[in-house]
Amino acid sequence: MTIHDLTQAKSKPPAAAPPVALFGREWLRAPLGVGAIAPSGPHLAAAMTRGLTQHSGPVIELGPGTGVFTKALLRRGIPAPQIAAIEASNGFTTALRATLPEVMIIQGDAARLRHIMPFGVGGAGTVICGLPLLSMPPGKVFRIVSGSFMALRPGGACRLFTYGPRCPISPRILDRLGLTAKRIAFTPLNMPPASVYLLRRTEEPDA
Ligand SMILES: C[S@@+](CC[C@H](N)C(=O)[O-])C[C@H]1O[C@@H](n2cnc3c(N)ncnc32)[C@H](O)[C@@H]1O
C-alpha cells in the first residue's frame, strides 16, 4: 500500500451501516426506546400504508427508525417534501438524512409534536406512528396522540401498529380525546406478528 492509498483510505467517509446492523446497534444502546430488535418487514410496511395516495399527505411519521415506513410512503406516491419524520435517536436521524435527503427529518421527541407542528396546526392528512407505545407511560402516550390530532386536519387519521393483543391506546385516552380505534390489518408474516390500528375522531362520519 502506498502513501497515496493510505491518505485516500483515510479521507473516505465511513460506509453507512446496513439498516439491520444500525437497528441492532441502536437497540443495544436504548432497548426500551427502540422497542424492537429489527426494523419492521415489508408486509407491515404495506399494511401501514395501504390505501394512502398523494392526497393523504402531508404525512407526519413518528419514530421512523431506519425508514421502512418512510420508503413505503414514497412508493405510495406521497412526495418527499410532504413527509416529516420525527425521530429521537441521533443514529437513526443521521442515517435517514443521508438516505432520504428530501424528507424533513426532525430529531426530537414525538411527545413534543404540539410544539413542533411541521405542517402547522391542522395541516397534516395522516400520522404514521412507529413508536414503541407499549413501553411508554400513559402521560406520554396521551401527549403523542393529542399532539397527533392537533396536527391532523378534519378527516385526518393516525395509523399505528402493535405486537400486543389490543390497541395500545387505552380506552380512557381514546374517550378523553374523542377518538375511535379500529383494527384494520393483521400481519402474521411480520417478525413478530403485528396489528395495525386506525385512529379517527369519533364525531367524523366515516369513523
Ligand atoms: C419499534 S421502532 C420502529 C421503527 C420503524 N418505524 C420500523 O417500524 O421499523 C421505534 C422507533 O421509535 C423511535 N422513538 C422511540 N421513542 C421516541 C420518541 N419519544 N420520539 C421519537 N422517536 C422515538 C425509536 O428510536 C425507533 O426508531
The ligand as an SDF file (V2000), in Angstrom:
LIG
                    3D

 27 29  0  0  0  0  0  0  0  0999 V2000
  -40.1460   -0.0600   17.1760 C   0  0  0  0  0  0  0  0  0  0  0  0
  -39.0080    1.1020   16.4130 S   0  0  0  0  0  0  0  0  0  0  0  0
  -39.8490    1.2780   14.8460 C   0  0  0  0  0  0  0  0  0  0  0  0
  -39.0060    1.8430   13.7630 C   0  0  0  0  0  0  0  0  0  0  0  0
  -39.6710    1.8210   12.3830 C   0  0  0  0  0  0  0  0  0  0  0  0
  -40.8950    2.6160   12.3790 N   0  0  0  0  0  0  0  0  0  0  0  0
  -39.9860    0.4160   11.9600 C   0  0  0  0  0  0  0  0  0  0  0  0
  -41.1730    0.0360   12.0430 O   0  0  0  0  0  0  0  0  0  0  0  0
  -39.0590   -0.3160   11.5700 O   0  0  0  0  0  0  0  0  0  0  0  0
  -39.4180    2.6040   17.2930 C   0  0  0  0  0  0  0  0  0  0  0  0
  -38.7410    3.8700   16.7940 C   0  0  0  0  0  0  0  0  0  0  0  0
  -39.2490    4.9840   17.5540 O   0  0  0  0  0  0  0  0  0  0  0  0
  -38.1620    5.8160   17.9580 C   0  0  0  0  0  0  0  0  0  0  0  0
  -38.6140    6.5220   19.1800 N   0  0  0  0  0  0  0  0  0  0  0  0
  -38.8360    5.9980   20.4160 C   0  0  0  0  0  0  0  0  0  0  0  0
  -39.3070    6.9340   21.2420 N   0  0  0  0  0  0  0  0  0  0  0  0
  -39.4210    8.0740   20.5130 C   0  0  0  0  0  0  0  0  0  0  0  0
  -39.8880    9.3830   20.8070 C   0  0  0  0  0  0  0  0  0  0  0  0
  -40.3330    9.7170   22.0160 N   0  0  0  0  0  0  0  0  0  0  0  0
  -39.8890   10.2940   19.8030 N   0  0  0  0  0  0  0  0  0  0  0  0
  -39.4540    9.9800   18.5510 C   0  0  0  0  0  0  0  0  0  0  0  0
  -38.9910    8.7500   18.2310 N   0  0  0  0  0  0  0  0  0  0  0  0
  -38.9720    7.8140   19.1820 C   0  0  0  0  0  0  0  0  0  0  0  0
  -37.0270    4.8340   18.1770 C   0  0  0  0  0  0  0  0  0  0  0  0
  -35.7630    5.4810   18.1900 O   0  0  0  0  0  0  0  0  0  0  0  0
  -37.2250    3.9070   16.9790 C   0  0  0  0  0  0  0  0  0  0  0  0
  -36.6640    4.4530   15.8170 O   0  0  0  0  0  0  0  0  0  0  0  0
  1  2  1  0
  2  3  1  0
  2 10  1  0
  3  4  1  0
  4  5  1  0
  5  6  1  0
  5  7  1  0
  7  8  2  0
  7  9  1  0
 10 11  1  0
 11 12  1  0
 11 26  1  0
 12 13  1  0
 13 14  1  0
 13 24  1  0
 14 15  1  0
 14 23  1  0
 15 16  2  0
 16 17  1  0
 17 18  1  0
 17 23  2  0
 18 19  1  0
 18 20  2  0
 20 21  1  0
 21 22  2  0
 22 23  1  0
 24 25  1  0
 24 26  1  0
 26 27  1  0
M  CHG  2   2   1   9  -1
M  END
$$$$
